[in-house]
């Protein structure tokens, strides 16, 4: 169930046993780089399947090889999906999402927290170095792939960049771990920007440490996924 139904912002925690078992594995400090990446890919598929459940459907009658009409369904908007990957940790997560949204257009945003300046309260300065996204408009659905949503600063900066380039019908965030702080910031941003925004996450961890890392978290997901 969504936490806030009917508002411009909703979020959903994926509590399925399969997802939670994978999350437990990748939280472990003993999980190898390869298994960590595989875990993110698997969670990307889970998140994709959950997001699809929020899409509308319409009747789609088809004739089977036996000459019988089957009244099936078609997923509305499925061919109008654009997946935007927040570099670099989210690449494996996107790989899983694309297994579900196989016809999606793709874009990337290279964004980083300026950690050398430190955290200002619950905010980081965000530096965006590169943006390459397809054109999108009012019939399109944008899915932003970002593994860790800690303070929400990076995602809000990415959303601002996307809004400079167009306005989609709906926006989804696919994440592995989020925090209450980020959820509240995204709620406020969605209301202020007037966008339909939904966050899907596998866990909501309770706190941030002094460096802005999620606790208990995953550590540095980019370093763990790419062995750096």
Secondary structure as the mmCIF struct_conf table of DSSP 4:
data_model
#
loop_
_struct_conf.conf_type_id
_struct_conf.id
_struct_conf.beg_label_comp_id
_struct_conf.beg_label_asym_id
_struct_conf.beg_label_seq_id
_struct_conf.end_label_comp_id
_struct_conf.end_label_asym_id
_struct_conf.end_label_seq_id
BEND BEND1 UNK A 3 UNK A 4
TURN_TY1_P TURN_TY1_P1 UNK A 5 UNK A 6
BEND BEND2 UNK A 7 UNK A 8
STRN STRN1 UNK A 9 UNK A 13
HELX_RH_AL_P HELX_RH_AL_P1 UNK A 17 UNK A 27
BEND BEND3 UNK A 28 UNK A 28
TURN_TY1_P TURN_TY1_P2 UNK A 29 UNK A 30
HELX_RH_AL_P HELX_RH_AL_P2 UNK A 33 UNK A 52
TURN_TY1_P TURN_TY1_P3 UNK A 53 UNK A 54
BEND BEND4 UNK A 55 UNK A 55
STRN STRN2 UNK A 57 UNK A 63
TURN_TY1_P TURN_TY1_P4 UNK A 65 UNK A 66
BEND BEND5 UNK A 67 UNK A 67
STRN STRN3 UNK A 69 UNK A 75
TURN_TY1_P TURN_TY1_P5 UNK A 76 UNK A 77
HELX_RH_3T_P HELX_RH_3T_P1 UNK A 78 UNK A 80
STRN STRN4 UNK A 81 UNK A 87
TURN_TY1_P TURN_TY1_P6 UNK A 88 UNK A 90
HELX_RH_AL_P HELX_RH_AL_P3 UNK A 91 UNK A 100
BEND BEND6 UNK A 101 UNK A 101
TURN_TY1_P TURN_TY1_P7 UNK A 102 UNK A 103
STRN STRN5 UNK A 105 UNK A 113
HELX_RH_3T_P HELX_RH_3T_P2 UNK A 115 UNK A 117
STRN STRN6 UNK A 120 UNK A 120
TURN_TY1_P TURN_TY1_P8 UNK A 121 UNK A 122
STRN STRN7 UNK A 123 UNK A 123
STRN STRN8 UNK A 126 UNK A 132
TURN_TY1_P TURN_TY1_P9 UNK A 138 UNK A 139
STRN STRN9 UNK A 141 UNK A 145
BEND BEND7 UNK A 147 UNK A 147
STRN STRN10 UNK A 148 UNK A 149
BEND BEND8 UNK A 150 UNK A 152
HELX_RH_AL_P HELX_RH_AL_P4 UNK A 153 UNK A 165
BEND BEND9 UNK A 169 UNK A 169
STRN STRN11 UNK A 170 UNK A 174
BEND BEND10 UNK A 176 UNK A 176
STRN STRN12 UNK A 177 UNK A 179
HELX_RH_AL_P HELX_RH_AL_P5 UNK A 180 UNK A 193
TURN_TY1_P TURN_TY1_P10 UNK A 194 UNK A 194
STRN STRN13 UNK A 197 UNK A 201
BEND BEND11 UNK A 202 UNK A 202
STRN STRN14 UNK A 203 UNK A 205
STRN STRN15 UNK A 207 UNK A 208
TURN_TY1_P TURN_TY1_P11 UNK A 210 UNK A 211
BEND BEND12 UNK A 212 UNK A 212
STRN STRN16 UNK A 214 UNK A 215
BEND BEND13 UNK A 216 UNK A 217
BEND BEND14 UNK A 219 UNK A 219
HELX_RH_AL_P HELX_RH_AL_P6 UNK A 221 UNK A 226
TURN_TY1_P TURN_TY1_P12 UNK A 227 UNK A 227
#
